[in-house]
C-alpha cells in the first residue's frame, strides 16, 4: 500500500515537472529561434 502511494506521488511530481518544464522549453526554443533569425 505504501509502495502504491509512493508511486502515485512520484507520478504526480513527474507530471508537475513536465507542466513546469514545457513552458520553459517553449520559451527557450522561441528565444533561440529569434536569435537565429537575428543572426541571419
Backbone as CSV, one residue per row, in Angstrom:
resi,resn,N_x,N_y,N_z,CA_x,CA_y,CA_z,C_x,C_y,C_z
1,UNK,0.839,-1.208,0.000,0.000,0.000,0.000,0.874,1.259,0.000
2,UNK,1.914,1.230,0.819,2.819,2.383,0.876,3.518,2.562,-0.467
3,UNK,3.843,1.428,-1.086,4.519,1.471,-2.394,3.623,2.143,-3.422
4,UNK,2.340,1.807,-3.397,1.391,2.403,-4.340,1.304,3.913,-4.136
5,UNK,1.256,4.315,-2.863,1.181,5.748,-2.548,2.437,6.459,-3.034
6,UNK,3.601,5.842,-2.846,4.860,6.440,-3.293,4.882,6.572,-4.810
7,UNK,4.413,5.524,-5.498,4.384,5.540,-6.960,3.478,6.658,-7.461
8,UNK,2.312,6.802,-6.825,1.379,7.859,-7.231,1.991,9.235,-6.982
9,UNK,2.645,9.402,-5.837,3.285,10.680,-5.509,4.355,11.009,-6.540
10,UNK,5.121,9.976,-6.938,6.170,10.167,-7.941,5.582,10.595,-9.278
11,UNK,4.512,9.947,-9.693,3.915,10.283,-10.988,3.323,11.693,-10.961
12,UNK,2.774,12.089,-9.807,2.242,13.451,-9.675,3.383,14.457,-9.770
13,UNK,4.516,14.143,-9.103,5.686,15.023,-9.171,6.201,15.112,-10.597
14,UNK,6.227,13.986,-11.297,6.710,13.964,-12.680,5.818,14.825,-13.566
15,UNK,4.503,14.697,-13.386,3.572,15.496,-14.181,3.754,16.983,-13.895
16,UNK,3.928,17.330,-12.611,4.144,18.725,-12.231,5.413,19.258,-12.880
17,UNK,6.466,18.434,-12.876,7.726,18.819,-13.504,7.530,19.074,-14.994
18,UNK,6.781,18.190,-15.644,6.519,18.348,-17.079,5.761,19.638,-17.351
19,UNK,4.765,19.913,-16.514,3.955,21.127,-16.686,4.833,22.371,-16.544
20,UNK,5.794,22.307,-15.604,6.695,23.451,-15.386,7.722,23.540,-16.512
21,UNK,8.224,22.382,-16.940,9.311,22.361,-17.917,8.853,22.723,-19.325
22,UNK,7.655,22.308,-19.697,7.188,22.544,-21.071,7.130,24.022,-21.454
23,UNK,6.535,24.908,-20.632,6.535,26.337,-20.993,7.949,26.900,-21.054
24,UNK,8.809,26.449,-20.116,10.195,26.920,-20.088,10.913,26.543,-21.369
25,UNK,10.755,25.302,-21.794,11.432,24.861,-23.019,10.843,25.572,-24.239
26,UNK,9.551,25.833,-24.203,8.928,26.563,-25.314,9.509,27.969,-25.414
27,UNK,9.709,28.612,-24.260,10.299,29.955,-24.231,11.728,29.899,-24.745
28,UNK,12.474,28.885,-24.316,13.870,28.733,-24.739,13.946,28.540,-26.251
29,UNK,13.068,27.694,-26.788,13.048,27.443,-28.240,12.703,28.734,-28.982
30,UNK,11.712,29.471,-28.491,11.316,30.725,-29.132,12.472,31.717,-29.116
31,UNK,13.171,31.792,-27.983,14.309,32.710,-27.876,15.410,32.335,-28.846
32,UNK,15.726,31.040,-28.937,16.803,30.609,-29.832,16.402,30.845,-31.293
33,UNK,15.128,30.653,-31.608,14.661,30.910,-32.975,14.813,32.397,-33.303
34,UNK,14.463,33.261,-32.343,14.601,34.703,-32.555,16.066,35.078,-32.732
35,UNK,16.917,34.468,-31.927,18.359,34.752,-32.011,18.900,34.347,-33.368
36,UNK,18.506,33.163,-33.830,18.955,32.679,-35.144,18.435,33.612,-36.239
37,UNK,17.182,34.041,-36.115,16.598,34.945,-37.108,17.358,36.266,-37.142
38,UNK,17.792,36.743,-35.970,18.547,38.000,-35.904,19.916,37.841,-36.545
39,UNK,20.514,36.656,-36.351,21.858,36.413,-36.892,21.833,36.330,-38.412
40,UNK,20.751,35.797,-38.952,20.686,35.609,-40.414,20.463,36.944,-41.124
